[in-house]
């Protein structure tokens, strides 16, 4: 059985008991509708802690006006069963009123400049403000020693890392590998929105990412790699937000192609819509 907690005083009592017992606490924040990718994060947190707590909270402040907050799938019973099977000890289920006691409109907000302003930040303005605001609150509520996030949301992880350093949170971030379906599609709660035909087409994203990696390693210029990837996605029926090759800090590339060709780690990232569903994915590699 998993302990389910729905109010902040009860959560704090729970955490205090663990602290008094000298236990190391791992945390996995989620928006629910969980899948094997989420459960792998629970297992990762378990490997670095004595107790694991996960949260399920569909955060309204990180959805834009035209995005899918109301239709985001809520599956609390299935989530509880899956979390228990994955080794989670407790589930934190805050309400919107509990998370934002003065209401969303009067909530204190956290905004990080720099890494939050590119790629996703351009196409989803305000998204990372909402992410940082809710994650900061969750960190304050749970006070974990370690917190696990998935690499599929590569930019989100970079933004949260900056926030942890900037606000001096005394915790370690754990980075969970992307969990994929057998055909390469990155697992996502939004995959269920895809029709059967769209689901078959969605595998083009991972194939395109591999092509971006291989072309970069073969010496093709970044601009050509990105243009070819965008064209391949568009021809497959995607509405492309970006197909980009970046260094891990996601900084906009230097005007000097020679500087960008320097050896080191790289990440290829794609965000694209297929029908009504927006999908993101990435692949990391080393340029030698």
N, C-alpha and C positions, 0 to 999 in steps of 0.2 A: 504493500500500500504506500501511497505517496501522501504526505501531509499537504493539504491545500489551505492556503492562507489568503484571506480576503480583506483584512484591515491592517493598517500600519502598526498599531500597538502590538497586535499579535505577532506580526513579522519581527518586530524588534525583540520581543520576548524570546522568540525562537532563535534568533541570531545570538542573543545574549547567552542562552543556554549552551550553544555551541562554543562560543568564545570562552566561557567559564571552564569548559571541558578541554580547552587548549586545541580545538580543532581548526584546521585550515579549511577555508570556505571557497568553493568554486561557484561561479555564476554564469548562466547562459541566458541572456535576454532574447526573447523572441516575440513575434506577433501572432504566434499560433498557427493552426493548420499545418502541423508539423510533418516532416518527412525524414528520410534517412540522413539527409544532410544535417538537420538539427540534432538528431540523436547521436551522430558522430561527434558533435560538439560537447554533448553531455559526457560521452565517453572520454573525450580529451580532457575536460575539466576534472573528471573523476580521477584520471591518472596523475593530476597535480594537486589534489586536495583530499580532505577527509570527508567532507560533506558537499553535496552539489544542490544548488537551488536554481530553478529556472523561473523565468517570468513569462507570462502570456499577456500582452497588452497591445491592442491595435491602436496605435498612437495617431490621433487626428491631426497633430501639428506637422506631421511629415508628409501629408498628402496635399497635393495642389488642388485648386478648384475644379479641375476637369479630371481628376484621378479617381481611383476606385475604392475610396474609403468605405462607402456604404456596402459595396458588393464584395469587399475583401472577406474571404471565407472564414467563418468562426466554427471551430470543431472542438469544443472544450473536453468533451468526454473522451474522444479518440486521443486527444493530446495527453490527457492524464494517463491513459493506459500506456501509450507509447513512451512517455517520460519514465514511468515506473519501470517498464521493461528495460529501458536504457540505463537504469541505475541512478535516476534522480531522486533525491531525498525529500524535496519540498517544492511546491509550486506556488509562486506568488501571483495572485490574480487581482491586481489593483483595478479600481473603477476609474473612469475619466474624472469624476468628482474628487476621488481620493488623490489622483495624480496631480490635478490642477485645481486646488481648493478655492481659488478665486476665479475660476473659469478660464477657458483657453484664451479669451481675449485679453485678460489681465495677467497672464502668466509671465513670469520672468523668463527671458530667452537668452540662449547662448549662441553667439555667432563666431565662427572661426574664419578669419581671412586666409587667403592663400590656397591651400589644397582643396578647400570647399568651393572655390569659385570657378574651377575648370570642369570640363566634361559634364558630369551629372549636374554640377552646379549651374552650368549654362542652360541646360535643357530642363532642369527642374528647380527653378529659383526658389529659395527658401527651404528646400527639402532637408539639407544638412543642418540648418538651424533647428528644425524640428527634431532631427535625429539626436543632435548634441543635447538639446534641452531635455529630452526624455531619458537619454542614457545617463546624463549627469544626475538626474533625479533618482534613477534606479540605483546607480552607484552609491548615492547618499543613503538610500533606504536599506540596501542589502549589505553594504560595506564589505565586499568580497576581498579575498587575497588574490584571486585570479579570476579573469573573465574571458570567456571563449567566444570568438567571432569567426565567421566563415570567410575564406578568401574569395568566394564568388562575388561578394560585395567589396571589391578591392579598394575602391575609393572610400567607402564608408569606414573601412578598417584604418586607412591612412588618416582620415579625419579624426576618428576616435583616439588614435595614437597621439595625434597632436594635442587633443584636448586633455588626455591623461597627463602628458608632460607639462602642458601649460598651466593646468590647474592643480598640479602636484598630487594627483590621486595616488595613494599608497597601494597600488595593485599592479599585477603583471598581466599583460594581454597575451592570450594564447591565440594562435592563428590556425584555424582548421582548414584542411585541404578541401578542394571542391569535390563533392560527391556527384558522380554522373550516372545517367542511365547507361544501359549496355551500348546504345548507339551514340554516346558521347554528349547528349543533351544534359546540361547542368540541371540538377534537381532544383525546383523552385515551386513555391506554393501557387504561383501564377500559371504553371504549366497546365493546370486543369482547365483553364479558360480556353485552351486551344481546341479547335475542332480536330477530327481525325486527320484531315488533309493538312491543316496547319501544323499538327504535331509531327507529321512526316517531314514537312519543310523546315521545321525548327532546327533540325540537325545541321543545316547549312551553316549555322553560326559557329559551331565548334570546328567544322571543316575549314571555314574561312579563317578562324584564328590560327589554326595549324599552318595554313598557307601563308599568313602574315609572318608567323615565326620563321618558316622555312625561307621565305623570300628575303627577310631581313638578314638572316644568317648567310644567305648567298650573296649579300652585298647590294641588293636592290635599295634604292634610296627610300627614305621614309615616306616622302610625298607620293611616290609611285605605289608603294605598298598600300598606303591608306586609300588612294584613289581606286586601285584595283579591287580592294576589299569592299569598298562602298558600292562599286559597280556590280560585283558578284552578288551582294546581298539584295540590291535593288532588282536585279534580273530575276532573283528567286521570289520576289514579291514582298520584300521588307521595305518599310519606311525607315530609313536609317537616320538615327540621331548622330552617331559617330562611330568610326572605326579608326582607332588610333594606336600608335606605338609610342610608348613613353618610358622614361626611367621610373623607378619605383616611387619617387616623390611626386610624380605626375606633373611636374613643372612643364610649362610650354617649352617646346624645343628651342634651342638656340638658333639664331639666324645662320650660324656657321654649320654647314653640313659636316665639316671635318670634326667639330667639337662633338656633334651628336653621334658620330661614328666611333667614338672612343669605346674601348672594351668596357664591359660591365653588365649588370643585370638590366633586363628590359621586361616590359609587360605589354602585351597586345590586348586591347579592350574593345568591346563592341556593345552598343546599346541600339536596339532596333525594335520596331513594332511590327507585329504580324497580326493583321486584323485589329482587334481591340486590345491585344495583349502586348505589353512591353517586356522585352527580354534583355537581360544583360549577362555577359560572360567575359572571361579573360583567360589568358595563358601566360605564364611566366617563363622566361628563358634567359640564358646568358650569352651576350655578344662577346666573342673572343677575337 
